[in-house]
């Protein structure tokens, strides 16, 4: 007889943030500021997911994937896992370019399109994909009409 495993618990860690405040995302600039806080100074590409409730308050953040200097492999199941576990109404995804050039690559646009399609199927909207550089510079795919 083959073994069958039951998932009893998927563990999430509580993140202690220095500032005790709620994070609401109202603009792409808000999203870029939050993403830069968490991943802006990384030396490799990190794909980051912000899970939001119906009032656009962040309920969870997830470093979905850590890649290489100029690439990160992103799969919808990994991106939406944290959103599903946290009953998120929507997500904002972000990643940083260690090169400091925030222009989206062809792959960035393709990944975003794929995530939007997956989100439609499962009922979790992708509000934006923000590329950050560690400073104040960012690129919002939604703001620039790329999604």
C-alpha angles and dihedrals in degrees: 000000000000121000118254118201126209119208104232101169139001108202125222125184124229110238116218108212119195094231113062100217140112117257116226120181113211101149139024087252090060090051092048092050092052094045091048090051091057105032108007098107099043117127093217133045111278121189109216130193126201112198114207135193125222091281093053092251114145110247097173142000126208133192093217100183139359111208138176131286093288109010142054126185110224127188124186094231091060093045095050097039094084092042092054093045091052098043091241119183092203143354139219115206126203142173135180132234110219087201088069090233105122097188110124119248124223087257091053090056093047093049091049092051091049092049092049090053092048091047091053090054095051097035101248113121121220102221099184147339111223123192114204134188104199095263130066093290117105141155121219113200090202094048090050096047096249095127 
